[in-house]
Amino acid sequence: MQNQHGGDVDLSVFPATPVSCSVEFGRVWQPKPQPSFDVFDRIPEEGFVRRLWIGQ
């Protein structure tokens, strides 16, 4: 992704994946210079709300 979009791109993550995908995503994420990303939660009355930001 960094090669295509550059190092200053933000990645938005919506938790709509199987547990195994989420575990693998967390396992391979390294504390190296990577794009920051947001994790959203869906609240019925409000829609998607940003719950977590992981960045540099």
N, C-alpha and C positions, 0 to 999 in steps of 0.2 A: 504494500500500500504506500509506503513512504516513497518508493521509487516513482510511482505514478502521480501522487498528489503532493509530494513535498513533506517536509518535516513539521510544518506548522498547522497541519490539518487536524480538526477535532473529529473524533469518532463517537457517534451516538449509539448506545446499546439499548435495545428494548428486550426485556427478559421474556422472550417467547420461544425458548429453545428447550429441547429435552435436557434433563439433568446431566446426562453424559456429555453433551456438547458444552454446557456451562462449566463443568468440571475441567474438561480439556482446555477450554479457553483460559480459565484461571491458572491451570498448571503450566501452560506454555508462555504466559505473559511474563516477561522478564523486566527487571528494573533498569534496562538499558534505555537510551534515548529513543522513545517511541512517541507516537501521537498521544495526546491525552484522550480520554473518553468519558462519556456520560452514561450513567445507568438510570433508566426511567422505570417508574412504577405506574400502572394504570389504576386510577381512582375513578370509580363509576360516575361520581358527580363532577369531577374536574377534568377527566381525560388523563393524558400522560403527564406525570409530574417528575421532574428531575430529582432523584433521591441521592445520587452519589456522583462525584466528579473525581476522577483519578487523573492526575496530571503531573507535569514536571515542575 
